[in-house]
């Protein structure tokens, strides 16, 4: 495995991201047009025969059908 350094900014400093934001958010998020953002296991799952729908529990919008 090769380690890469953080990208350098024009002023010469390096950006490593915000640890406070990274600590608060999971890496995998789903976003709804209503503004909700949450991990995949925090969405409602509706089954329709052989299909599964991920549904926003706040507004009822269907995010995906699988």
LOKETI-731384 format. One record per residue: x negated, y, z negated of N, C-alpha, C in turn; residue number from 1; residue in one letter; chain. Coordinates in steps of 0.2 Angstrom, whole numbers, plus 5000, padded with zeros to 4 digits. Example, Ala and Ser with C-alpha at 12.3 -4.5 7.8 and 13.67 -1.06 7.14 Angstrom:
! LOKETI-731384
ATOM   n.x   n.y   n.z  ca.x  ca.y  ca.z   c.x   c.y   c.z  seq  type  mol
ATOM  4934  4972  4961  4938  4978  4961  4934  4984  4961    1     A    A
ATOM  4936  4989  4965  4932  4995  4964  4936  5000  4961    2     S    A
This chain:
! LOKETI-731384
ATOM   n.x   n.y   n.z  ca.x  ca.y  ca.z   c.x   c.y   c.z  seq  type  mol
ATOM  4996  4994  5000  5000  5000  5000  4996  5006  5000    1     X    A
ATOM  4998  5011  5004  4994  5017  5004  4998  5023  5001    2     X    A
ATOM  4995  5027  4996  4998  5032  4993  4997  5039  4997    3     X    A
ATOM  5002  5042  4998  5001  5049  5001  5002  5054  4997    4     X    A
ATOM  4999  5060  4998  5000  5066  4993  5006  5069  4995    5     X    A
ATOM  5008  5074  4991  5014  5078  4992  5012  5083  4998    6     X    A
ATOM  5017  5084  5002  5016  5089  5008  5014  5096  5005    7     X    A
ATOM  5009  5099  5009  5006  5105  5007  5011  5111  5010    8     X    A
ATOM  5012  5116  5006  5016  5122  5008  5011  5127  5011    9     X    A
ATOM  5014  5132  5015  5010  5137  5018  5005  5140  5013   10     X    A
ATOM  5007  5141  5007  5003  5145  5002  4998  5141  4999   11     X    A
ATOM  4998  5134  5001  4993  5130  4998  4995  5125  4993   12     X    A
ATOM  5001  5127  4990  5003  5123  4984  5007  5117  4987   13     X    A
ATOM  5008  5112  4982  5011  5106  4984  5018  5105  4981   14     X    A
ATOM  5023  5103  4985  5030  5102  4983  5030  5095  4981   15     X    A
ATOM  5032  5094  4974  5033  5087  4972  5041  5086  4970   16     X    A
ATOM  5045  5090  4972  5052  5089  4970  5054  5091  4963   17     X    A
ATOM  5060  5092  4962  5062  5094  4955  5064  5088  4951   18     X    A
ATOM  5060  5087  4945  5061  5081  4941  5068  5081  4938   19     X    A
ATOM  5070  5087  4936  5077  5088  4933  5082  5086  4937   20     X    A
ATOM  5082  5087  4944  5087  5085  4948  5087  5078  4950   21     X    A
ATOM  5080  5075  4951  5079  5068  4952  5082  5064  4947   22     X    A
ATOM  5081  5066  4941  5083  5062  4935  5090  5062  4934   23     X    A
ATOM  5094  5067  4936  5101  5068  4936  5105  5064  4941   24     X    A
ATOM  5102  5063  4947  5106  5060  4953  5103  5053  4954   25     X    A
ATOM  5107  5048  4955  5105  5042  4958  5102  5043  4965   26     X    A
ATOM  5098  5038  4967  5095  5039  4974  5101  5038  4980   27     X    A
ATOM  5106  5034  4978  5111  5032  4983  5117  5036  4981   28     X    A
ATOM  5119  5041  4985  5125  5045  4984  5130  5044  4990   29     X    A
ATOM  5136  5045  4989  5141  5046  4994  5145  5052  4993   30     X    A
ATOM  5146  5056  4998  5149  5062  4998  5156  5062  5001   31     X    A
ATOM  5161  5066  4998  5168  5066  5000  5169  5074  5002   32     X    A
ATOM  5173  5075  5007  5174  5082  5009  5177  5086  5004   33     X    A
ATOM  5180  5083  4999  5183  5087  4993  5177  5090  4988   34     X    A
ATOM  5171  5087  4989  5166  5090  4985  5163  5084  4980   35     X    A
ATOM  5167  5079  4979  5164  5074  4975  5158  5070  4978   36     X    A
ATOM  5153  5069  4973  5147  5065  4975  5146  5061  4970   37     X    A
ATOM  5145  5054  4971  5144  5049  4966  5141  5043  4969   38     X    A
ATOM  5138  5039  4965  5135  5032  4967  5141  5028  4970   39     X    A
ATOM  5139  5023  4974  5144  5019  4977  5149  5015  4973   40     X    A
ATOM  5146  5013  4967  5151  5009  4962  5156  5014  4958   41     X    A
ATOM  5155  5020  4959  5160  5025  4956  5166  5027  4961   42     X    A
ATOM  5167  5023  4966  5172  5025  4971  5177  5019  4970   43     X    A
ATOM  5184  5021  4972  5189  5016  4972  5188  5011  4978   44     X    A
ATOM  5189  5005  4977  5189  5000  4983  5196  4997  4984   45     X    A
ATOM  5199  4998  4990  5205  4995  4992  5204  4990  4997   46     X    A
ATOM  5207  4984  4996  5206  4979  5000  5213  4978  5005   47     X    A
ATOM  5212  4977  5011  5217  4977  5016  5216  4971  5020   48     X    A
ATOM  5218  4965  5018  5216  4959  5022  5209  4958  5022   49     X    A
ATOM  5206  4958  5028  5199  4956  5028  5194  4963  5027   50     X    A
ATOM  5197  4969  5027  5194  4975  5026  5194  4978  5019   51     X    A
ATOM  5188  4981  5018  5187  4985  5011  5187  4992  5013   52     X    A
ATOM  5190  4996  5009  5190  5003  5010  5187  5007  5004   53     X    A
ATOM  5182  5011  5005  5180  5015  4999  5184  5021  4999   54     X    A
ATOM  5187  5023  4994  5192  5028  4993  5190  5033  4988   55     X    A
ATOM  5190  5040  4989  5189  5045  4984  5194  5044  4978   56     X    A
ATOM  5192  5043  4972  5197  5043  4967  5200  5050  4965   57     X    A
ATOM  5197  5055  4968  5199  5062  4966  5205  5064  4971   58     X    A
ATOM  5203  5063  4978  5208  5066  4983  5211  5060  4987   59     X    A
ATOM  5209  5054  4987  5212  5049  4991  5209  5048  4998   60     X    A
ATOM  5204  5052  5000  5201  5052  5006  5197  5045  5007   61     X    A
ATOM  5198  5042  5013  5195  5035  5014  5188  5037  5017   62     X    A
ATOM  5182  5035  5014  5176  5036  5016  5173  5032  5021   63     X    A
ATOM  5175  5025  5020  5172  5020  5025  5177  5014  5025   64     X    A
ATOM  5177  5010  5030  5181  5004  5031  5176  4999  5033   65     X    A
ATOM  5176  4993  5029  5171  4988  5031  5175  4981  5032   66     X    A
